[in-house]
Amino acid sequence: MPYIHIKTNIMITKDKGDTVKEKLGQAITAIPGKSSGWLMQEIEDSCRLAFGGDHRQPCAMINVMLYGSAPESAYDELTARITEIMETEFLIPANRIYVCYSEHQHWGWNGSNF
C-alpha cells in the first residue's frame, strides 16, 4: 500500500505526468513487497513551492507513504530512482528535490484495515 505524492512548482503535461506515473510504478519495487498494482499516486503541479526562498527555479517535494516499514537500503534505492525520474522527465535538479518517507502501521482499504 504505497502512496507517492509529488508537489512541484512547474507545469506538467498529461503525457509527462503519465510517463512519470509509469516510471514510479517501476521504481516502487525498490521497496520489498511493494508493486505498481497497489501504488496510488498524486501529482500536483504549478504549486507555490520555493526551495531556499527561490520559487523561480524548478523544485519538488515528494512524500512517500508506506504500510509497514522498509530497510534503509530500500529507501536509499527508491530516493535515487525518484530523483533520477524527476531530473530526467521534469528537468528538476537533484539538489532541489526533497523525498520524505512515512511508515504507517494502520492502513485502511476496501472498508477495513490491514
C-alpha positions in Angstrom: 0.0 0.0 0.0 2.4 2.8 -1.1 1.3 6.3 -1.9 3.5 8.8 -3.7 2.6 12.5 -3.7 4.6 14.9 -5.8 4.3 18.7 -5.4 6.2 20.8 -7.8 6.3 24.4 -9.0 6.5 23.5 -12.7 3.6 22.8 -15.0 3.4 19.2 -16.1 1.7 18.0 -19.3 -0.6 15.0 -19.2 1.9 13.0 -21.2 4.8 13.7 -18.9 2.6 13.0 -15.9 1.6 9.6 -17.3 5.3 8.8 -18.1 6.3 9.7 -14.5 3.5 7.6 -13.1 4.6 4.6 -15.1 8.2 5.0 -14.1 7.3 5.5 -10.4 5.3 2.2 -10.7 8.5 0.5 -11.7 10.6 2.4 -9.0 8.4 1.4 -6.1 9.6 -2.2 -6.4 12.8 -1.0 -4.7 10.7 -1.4 -1.5 10.4 -5.1 -0.7 6.8 -6.3 -1.2 5.6 -3.2 -3.0 4.3 -3.1 -6.5 2.7 -0.8 -9.0 -0.6 -2.7 -8.6 -1.1 -1.2 -5.2 0.6 2.1 -5.8 -1.6 5.3 -5.5 0.0 8.4 -7.0 -0.8 12.1 -7.0 1.0 14.8 -8.9 0.3 18.5 -8.0 1.9 20.8 -10.5 2.2 24.6 -10.6 2.3 24.8 -6.8 3.6 27.9 -5.0 6.6 26.0 -3.9 10.0 27.6 -3.2 13.3 26.0 -2.3 15.8 28.2 -0.4 13.4 31.1 -0.9 13.6 30.8 -4.7 10.3 30.0 -6.4 11.6 30.7 -9.9 13.7 27.6 -10.3 12.1 24.2 -10.5 11.8 22.3 -7.3 9.8 19.3 -5.9 8.7 17.8 -2.7 7.9 14.1 -2.8 6.1 12.3 0.0 6.2 8.5 0.1 3.8 6.8 2.5 4.1 3.1 3.2 2.0 0.5 5.0 4.6 -1.2 7.2 8.3 -0.5 7.0 11.4 -1.0 4.8 15.1 -1.3 5.3 17.2 1.8 4.9 18.9 0.5 1.8 15.5 0.2 0.1 14.8 3.9 0.9 18.2 4.8 -0.4 17.4 3.0 -3.7 14.0 4.5 -4.1 15.2 8.0 -3.4 17.9 7.6 -6.1 15.2 6.3 -8.6 12.7 9.0 -7.8 15.4 11.7 -8.1 16.5 10.3 -11.5 12.9 10.3 -12.7 12.4 13.9 -11.6 15.6 15.0 -13.2 15.1 13.2 -16.5 11.4 13.9 -17.0 10.8 17.2 -15.4 14.4 18.7 -15.5 14.4 19.4 -11.8 17.9 19.3 -10.4 18.6 16.7 -7.7 19.7 19.4 -5.2 16.2 21.0 -5.5 14.3 17.8 -4.6 13.2 16.5 -1.2 11.9 13.0 -0.7 10.2 12.3 2.6 9.1 8.9 3.9 6.5 7.9 6.4 5.7 4.4 7.7 2.2 3.5 8.8 1.1 0.5 10.8 -2.6 1.2 10.3 -3.9 1.4 6.7 -7.5 1.0 5.6 -8.7 -0.3 2.2 -11.9 -1.7 0.9 -13.9 -0.9 4.1 -11.4 -2.5 6.6 -7.9 -2.2 7.9 -4.8 -4.3 7.3 
